[in-house]
Amino acid sequence: MQELNKYKDLFHEQVRKVQDQVCRKIQDLDPEVELIEDIWEREDFEGNPGGGGITRVFTGDKVENAGVNTSLVYGKISPEFAKKFGGNADQMWATGVSLIIHPRNPKVPTTHANFRMIQIGDKHWFGGGADLTPYYPIEEDFLEFHSVWEKVLRPYGHYKSMKETCDTYFTNTHRDNEMRGIGGIFYDHFNSGDLEKDFEMVSKLSEEFIPSYFPLAKRRIETEWTPEDEEFQLHRRGRYVEFNLLHDRGTKFGLESNGRTDSILVSLPKRCMYSYKYAPKPDGPHAKMMEYYKPKDWV
């Protein structure tokens, strides 16, 4: 238990560091972006102090909206919530960083990432990952994003399985298994039995988010776009909302563990669109982009 407590403290330090680093990169990408920081607290199931977090929300012209949140929550949990994890657990502890970036320019992909550590009763694990949701078919960006994750995971041998898990998870099953974006990596309940090695791997993953996304975002942030590009982007953001509200386990975990609703739902885009039976014009770049919303070997 002493070793576990050590790595719990270290991982909380890690997610706070990542939060600060990503926030600086967002401000570099959009120097005029506005930031609201909100420090919040929560109560556990029995009404006792249960930790809290730091929510940072960005709005701007280039970064339309973004959220970079950290939390450290603990305390008693409801019996119904505990049953999902088996055993006789009545206590939980969790820390993590969760982020979402929705750029204004349709040529710049939306991105999402989270890195977390959870303990419920005598069980502990890591979870998280990173994925890309582009709206324009720039294949070199997709290759670059996946290459970063393949490289960092190469020593551990997990890229293929985490990539396949991501392809399966971030999917709107109610829309004929259409993926939310072009994937990335995703893992949950990860515990190899070697806590030090697991901590090392997940910490490295959290540090690789910046090089996976910001170089390609910086290249595209000033490119021109058309109203048709924006229309497609807004419709695809609608699909993003559908996934987050209908399927995302992180959203459900946060709400069921008495998390802070506004901080959880900051992942939603500022604007989106829905039209009955929407489809992009055939033979154009957006019809081409639709072909990428299915599993594909990128590396």
C-alpha positions in Angstrom: 0.0 0.0 0.0 2.9 2.4 0.7 4.2 1.9 -2.8 0.8 2.4 -4.3 0.4 5.7 -2.3 3.7 6.9 -3.6 2.7 6.4 -7.2 -0.7 7.9 -6.6 1.0 11.1 -5.4 3.5 11.0 -8.3 0.7 10.6 -10.9 -1.3 13.5 -9.5 1.9 15.6 -9.9 2.2 14.3 -13.5 -1.3 15.2 -14.5 -1.0 18.7 -13.1 2.3 19.2 -15.0 0.6 18.1 -18.2 -2.3 20.4 -17.6 0.1 23.4 -17.3 2.0 22.4 -20.4 -1.0 21.9 -22.6 -2.5 25.2 -21.5 0.6 27.0 -22.5 0.5 25.4 -26.0 -3.1 26.4 -26.5 -2.2 30.0 -25.7 0.7 29.8 -28.1 -1.6 28.5 -30.8 -4.1 31.3 -30.2 -2.5 34.2 -28.3 -5.8 36.1 -28.0 -7.6 33.1 -26.4 -9.6 33.8 -23.2 -9.1 31.6 -20.2 -11.4 30.9 -17.3 -9.9 28.9 -14.4 -12.3 27.4 -12.0 -11.1 25.6 -8.8 -13.9 23.3 -7.4 -14.6 20.9 -4.6 -16.9 18.0 -4.2 -18.5 15.9 -1.5 -18.4 12.1 -1.4 -21.5 9.8 -1.2 -21.8 10.5 2.6 -21.4 14.3 2.3 -17.8 14.4 3.5 -15.0 16.3 1.7 -14.2 14.3 -1.5 -11.5 16.3 -3.3 -12.0 18.4 -6.3 -10.2 19.8 -9.3 -9.1 22.6 -11.6 -11.1 23.3 -14.7 -9.6 25.6 -17.4 -11.8 26.6 -20.2 -10.6 28.5 -23.4 -12.6 30.4 -26.0 -11.1 32.3 -28.9 -11.1 33.0 -32.6 -8.6 30.2 -33.5 -9.3 27.8 -30.7 -13.1 28.1 -30.6 -13.4 26.2 -27.3 -11.2 23.9 -25.3 -11.0 22.5 -21.9 -8.0 21.2 -19.9 -9.1 19.7 -16.6 -7.5 17.9 -13.7 -9.1 16.3 -10.7 -8.3 14.5 -7.6 -11.4 12.9 -6.0 -11.8 10.4 -3.2 -14.1 9.1 -0.5 -17.2 7.0 -0.1 -19.1 5.7 -3.1 -22.7 4.6 -3.4 -23.4 0.8 -3.2 -24.9 0.9 -6.8 -21.7 2.5 -8.1 -19.5 0.0 -6.2 -21.3 -3.0 -7.6 -20.0 -2.2 -11.1 -16.4 -2.9 -9.9 -17.1 -6.1 -7.8 -15.9 -6.9 -4.4 -17.1 -5.0 -1.3 -15.5 -1.7 -2.2 -17.0 1.4 -0.6 -14.1 3.9 -1.2 -12.7 5.3 -4.4 -9.7 7.5 -5.4 -9.0 8.9 -8.8 -6.8 11.5 -10.4 -6.4 12.5 -14.0 -6.1 15.1 -16.7 -8.7 15.3 -19.5 -8.6 17.7 -22.4 -10.5 18.6 -25.5 -9.6 21.1 -28.2 -12.1 22.3 -30.8 -10.4 24.6 -33.3 -12.4 27.1 -35.4 -10.7 26.2 -38.6 -12.2 23.0 -40.2 -8.8 22.1 -41.6 -7.5 21.7 -38.0 -8.7 18.5 -36.3 -10.5 18.3 -33.0 -8.5 16.3 -30.5 -9.2 14.7 -27.1 -7.0 13.0 -24.6 -7.1 11.8 -21.0 -4.7 10.1 -18.6 -6.0 8.8 -15.3 -5.3 6.5 -12.4 -8.1 5.0 -10.3 -8.3 3.0 -7.1 -11.6 1.4 -5.9 -11.3 -0.8 -2.9 -8.2 -3.0 -3.4 -8.2 -2.6 -7.2 -6.2 0.0 -9.1 -5.6 0.7 -12.7 -4.7 3.2 -15.4 -6.9 4.4 -18.2 -7.0 6.9 -21.0 -5.6 7.6 -24.4 -5.7 10.2 -27.2 -7.6 10.4 -30.5 -8.0 12.7 -33.5 -11.2 13.9 -35.1 -10.4 15.6 -38.5 -12.9 17.2 -40.8 -10.7 17.4 -43.9 -8.8 14.6 -45.6 -5.1 15.5 -45.0 -3.7 12.0 -44.7 -0.1 13.2 -43.7 -1.5 14.6 -40.5 -3.3 11.3 -39.7 -0.1 9.4 -40.3 1.9 11.8 -38.1 -0.5 11.6 -35.2 -0.5 7.8 -35.2 3.3 7.6 -35.7 3.9 9.4 -32.4 1.9 6.9 -30.5 3.4 3.9 -32.3 6.9 5.1 -31.4 6.3 5.7 -27.7 4.5 2.4 -27.3 7.0 0.4 -29.3 9.1 -0.6 -26.2 6.0 -1.8 -24.4 4.4 -3.6 -27.3 0.9 -2.1 -26.9 0.3 0.1 -29.9 -1.6 -2.4 -31.9 -4.0 -3.5 -29.1 -4.5 0.1 -27.9 -5.1 1.3 -31.4 -7.7 -1.4 -32.0 -9.4 -0.7 -28.7 -9.6 3.0 -29.7 -11.1 2.2 -33.1 -13.7 0.0 -31.4 -14.5 2.4 -28.5 -14.8 5.8 -30.2 -17.6 4.5 -32.5 -21.2 5.6 -32.8 -22.6 2.0 -32.9 -26.1 3.5 -33.5 -24.8 4.9 -36.8 -23.7 1.6 -38.4 -20.4 1.6 -36.4 -19.2 4.9 -37.8 -16.1 6.1 -36.0 -16.0 9.5 -34.3 -12.7 10.3 -36.0 -9.6 8.5 -37.2 -8.7 6.9 -33.8 -5.5 7.0 -31.9 -4.9 4.9 -28.7 -7.2 3.9 -25.9 -6.8 1.7 -22.8 -8.8 1.1 -19.7 -8.4 -1.0 -16.5 -4.7 -1.3 -17.4 -2.7 -3.1 -14.7 0.1 -5.4 -15.8 1.0 -6.2 -12.2 4.2 -4.0 -12.5 3.1 -0.7 -11.0 6.4 1.0 -11.7 6.4 0.0 -15.3 2.8 1.0 -15.8 3.4 4.4 -14.2 6.4 4.9 -16.5 4.4 4.0 -19.6 1.3 6.1 -18.9 3.5 9.1 -17.8 5.3 8.9 -21.1 2.1 8.7 -23.0 0.8 11.8 -21.2 4.0 13.7 -22.3 3.6 12.7 -25.9 0.2 14.3 -26.4 1.8 17.7 -27.2 4.1 16.5 -30.0 1.3 14.3 -31.4 -1.1 17.3 -32.0 0.3 20.8 -31.8 2.8 20.6 -34.7 0.1 19.6 -37.1 -2.4 22.1 -35.6 0.1 24.9 -36.0 0.7 24.1 -39.7 -3.1 24.3 -40.5 -4.4 27.0 -38.2 -4.0 29.8 -40.7 -5.2 27.9 -43.8 -8.3 29.1 -45.7 -11.6 27.3 -45.6 -14.9 27.5 -47.3 -18.5 27.6 -45.9 -18.9 24.1 -47.1 -15.9 23.0 -45.1 -17.5 24.6 -42.0 -20.9 23.0 -42.6 -19.2 19.5 -42.7 -17.2 20.3 -39.6 -20.4 21.3 -37.7 -22.2 18.2 -38.7 -19.3 16.0 -37.7 -19.3 17.9 -34.3 -22.9 16.8 -34.0 -21.7 13.2 -34.3 -19.1 14.0 -31.6 -21.9 15.2 -29.3 -23.8 12.0 -29.9 -20.9 9.8 -28.9 -20.1 11.8 -25.8 -23.6 11.8 -24.5 -24.7 8.3 -25.5 -21.6 6.1 -25.2 -18.7 7.7 -23.4 -17.8 5.8 -20.2 -15.7 8.8 -18.9 -18.8 11.0 -19.0 -20.9 8.4 -17.2 -18.1 7.7 -14.6 -17.8 11.4 -13.9 -21.5 12.0 -13.4 -22.1 8.8 -11.4 -19.2 9.5 -9.1 -20.7 12.9 -8.2 -18.2 14.8 -10.4 -18.7 18.4 -11.5 -21.2 18.4 -14.4 -20.0 21.6 -16.1 -16.4 20.3 -16.1 -17.4 17.0 -17.5 -19.5 18.5 -20.3 -16.8 21.0 -21.3 -15.8 18.4 -23.9 -18.8 19.4 -26.1 -18.2 21.8 -29.0 -19.4 25.3 -28.7 -21.3 24.9 -32.0 -22.6 21.9 -33.9 -25.3 21.1 -36.4 -27.8 18.4 -37.2 -29.8 18.0 -40.4 -32.0 15.1 -41.3 -30.2 12.5 -43.4 -27.2 14.8 -43.9 -24.6 13.7 -46.5 -21.7 15.7 -48.0 -21.7 16.3 -51.8 -20.4 13.3 -53.7 -16.9 13.3 -55.1 -15.7 16.2 -52.9 -13.2 16.3 -50.1 -15.8 15.8 -47.4 -17.2 12.7 -49.1 -13.6 11.5 -49.2 -13.2 12.3 -45.5 -16.2 10.0 -44.7 -14.1 7.1 -46.0 -11.6 7.6 -43.1 -14.2 7.2 -40.3 -13.5 3.5 -40.2 -10.6 1.4 -38.9 -7.4 1.8 -40.9 -3.8 0.8 -40.5 -1.9 4.1 -40.3 1.5 2.9 -39.2 
